[in-house]
Amino acid sequence: MSAPAPTDRPVRTRIAPSPTGMMHIGTARTALFNWLYARHTGGKFLLRVEDTDRERSTDAAVQVILDGLKWLGMDWDEAPVFQFARADRHREVAAELLAKGEAYRDYMLPEELEAERERARAEGRVVRTPWRDADPSTWPDRAYAVRLKSPLDGETIVADAVKGEVRFQNAGLDDLILLRSDGNPTYNLAVVVDDHDMGITHVIRGDDHLSNAARQTIIYKAMGWDVPVWAHLPMIHGPDGAKLSKRHGAQSVTEFDDMGYLPETLRNYLAKLGWGHGDDEIFSDAQAAEWFDIHDVVSAPARLDWAKLNHVNNHYIRLAEPERLAGLVAKILKSRGVALKQGDAALIARTIPFVRDGAKTTLELADAVVFALKVRPLDVPEKTRTQLAEPEMAERFTKLRTALGEVADWSVPGLEESLRKFAESEGIGLGKFGPQLRAALSGGAPAPDLAGTMTALGRDESLGRIDDALSPAA
């Protein structure tokens, strides 16, 4: 059984996460591919929250999904659909399937079902219930489940945009439960009804759902509905090729955020996990949407490569506005207990251009700006204090302070020129005073090159720190 792809309809894709308290990076990649394909085709990207597990589906858990998608920068085009609220519609379709003879009442008791399951396992077959073709006159007066009357022979074909044509022998597909005996709809029924009612044309999801596609295809056919285009994405594995787990590091969108990765980094990098455009490693959202086609996704599992992820993140850190990065850095520093004072945000923004080239994450960026936030007088390393106490070094450092005080162009080029001329006038190399100057300016903390450090700090702060280092009380 197969159905033609609904290529004549405007594309409508969806992401349908369950609220579990986190948004897994695999779910984020699935959302991205749905979002990109909708944008590529001029279609719509929709959101459905599969909140039927009432214990786990709290308002907070739902908010995690919404916040995760918003942080990733993936906007959905219509109001979110909540699956639990549609239970009556699911039951309505189950009743229609019963009326059409495409489903049946199953009165098996729990102990009878368990016994049948054991027999089926022993005989290497799927569960079959005696109620499939029972005469209605034999129906007992008790609760019943509703099962799909799946075909017993032949095959169901899933024409998958990623996997190709996948064939399922119908003899190996059981009669799927549509409604439990308590009247609650099951996952496969709810998904099909929701996707149909939402007009979903392309179901793009993880390949752990591939076997569900066969069962869901039977439901679509039984209802006389168009079967969507299936596209089952490969899993994301860790660097060692094993399924991504805690031992590989971050698993959720929130964890990548906490580790200092930018959302544009995740969009760019996740797009490369299973899809690509030639040798392009870095591309904009607009380029990704222009190039992306679900038929170009490869079927092999993708591997998370931290080195490549860090490379991409460094690229976007270097592109980002300093003021935006300053806000992120300030948040990180506050989480570390650093008390920021008025004016520090501007100082951080002024410092970022001099330190971000080497930063792979915003956490590293936060480390790199610490020198600029130090409060005078700085705790200059003991080795530097000892060196500055020596007469020759003290005299040279005093002359350097005077030379720097006369610099008219307090910029990287101007300061580099001043330092070069001072070294020439003294007949020495920069190494004879550079380490001491760096220590005086940074208090021993990591800092950029001398000219960049002084430009970031500004004239008054730089000269003040040098004066402190020269002071006997320092």
Residue, then its C-alpha position, 0 to 999 in steps of 0.5 A: m500500500s502506498a500513496p502518491a506524494p501530495t506535491d500539488r498542495p502547499v507544503r506544511t511541515r510541523i514539529a511535534p515534541s512531547p513536553t519532557g522537561m528538555m528539548h533534545i538536540g535531535t528534536a532541535r535538528t528535526a525542527l530545523f529541517n522542518w523549518l528550512y523545508a517550509r521556508h525553502t518551499g514558501g510553505k508553513f512550519l507548524l508547532r504541535v505539542e504532544d501533551t497527552d502524558r498529563e503527569r509530565s506535560t506541565d506548563a513549565a515543560v511546555q514553556v521549555i519547548l516554546d523557549g527552546l524554539k524561540w532561542l533557536g530562532m525558529d518561528w512557527d506560522e500558526a497558533p500551536v496545537f495541543q494534542f490533549a485538547r483534541a482527544d474528542r476528535h481522535r475518538e470521533v475518527a476511531a468511531e468512524l473507522l469502526a463504522k466503516g469496518e476498518a476497525y473493531r472492538d477488542y474485548m480481551l481482558p488484560e490477562e487474556l491479552e498477556a497470554e496472547r502476547e506470550r504465545a505470539r512471542a513463542e510462535g514468532r508472530v504478532v498479536r492477533t485477537p479473536w475479536r477481529d471478526a466476532d459476531p456482534s451478537t457475541w459482544p459482552d457488556r464491558a469496556y473494550a479497546v478499538r483496534l485497527k483492522s490491518p491487512l493480513d497479507g501483502e505489504t505496506i510501502v513507505a515511500d520515504a524521501v530520505k530512506g527511499e522505498v521501505r517495504f513492510q510485510n503486513a503479516g508482521l504488523d499487528d492490529l494497532i490499538l486506536l482507543r484504549s479500553d478507558g477511551n483514551p486515544t493512542y499515539n498513532l491514531a492521534v498523530v495521524v488525525d492531527d497531521h491530517d487536520m493540520g494539513i501536514t504534507h510532509v512528516i519530517r521526523g527521526d527514523d525511530h518513527l519509521s515503523n510507525a509510518a507503516r501503521q500510520t499509512i494504513i490509518y490514512k488509507a482506511m480513512g481515505w486521506d492523502v498520505p503525507v510525504w514521509a522523511h525519516l531523519p538519521m539519528i545524531h551520534g556522539p563522536d565515537g559513533a554511539k547514540l548521543s548520551k550524557r557521556h558525550g556532553a550536552q544533549s539539550v538545547t538549554e545545555f548548549d546555551d549554558m555552554g556558551y553556544l550561539p543560536e545561529t551556531l546551532r542552526n548552521y551546525l545542525a543543518k550540516l548534520g545529515w545535510g550539506h551544500g557542497d563544501d560549504e561549512i558556514f552559511s546564513d539562514a537565507q542561504a540554508a533556506e534557499w539550498f535546503d531540500i529534504h530529498d538531499v538529506v543522507s540516511a546515515p547517522a550524523r556524528l556530533d563533532w565538537a571541534k567543528l562546532n567550536h569552529v562555527n561558534n567562533h565564526y559567529i562570535r566574531l560576527a556578532e555585535p559587541e553589545r549583544l555579546a556584552g549582554l551574554v557575557a554580563k549574564i555569565l559573569k553574574s552567574r559566577g558571582v561577579a558584581l558588575k557596576q555601572g559602566d561595566a557593560a560598555l567596558i565589556a562591549r569595548t573589550i570584546p573586539f580585542v579578545r573574541d578572535g580566540a574565543k570558542t564559546t561565550l564562556e571563554l569570552a567571559d574569561a577573556v574580559v575579566f582583566a578589564l573589570k578588575v578594580r584598582p589597585l590591581d594585585v600585581p604578581e609578586k614576580t612583577r613587583t620584584q622586577l619593578a623594584e629594581p632601579e633599572m626597571a623602575e627607571r625604564f617603566t617610569k619613562l614608559r609611563t611618561a611616553l604613554g602619557e603623551v600619546a595623542d592617538w589612543s588607538v591600537p595603531g597609535l599605541e603600537e607606534s608609541l611602544r615601538k618608538f619607546a623600545e627603539s629609544e631605549g635600544i631594547g626589544l619589547g620583551k624587555f618591558g612588555p611582560q611587566l607592562r602586561a602584568a601591570l595592566s591586567g593584574g596577571a589575568p589573560a589579556p590581548d596584545l598590549a595595544g589592544t589591552m590599553t585601547a580597551l581599558g582607555r587612557d585614564e584606566s591604563l595610565g592609572r594601573i601603570d601608576d599603581a604598579l609604580s607606587p611603592a604601596a602596590 
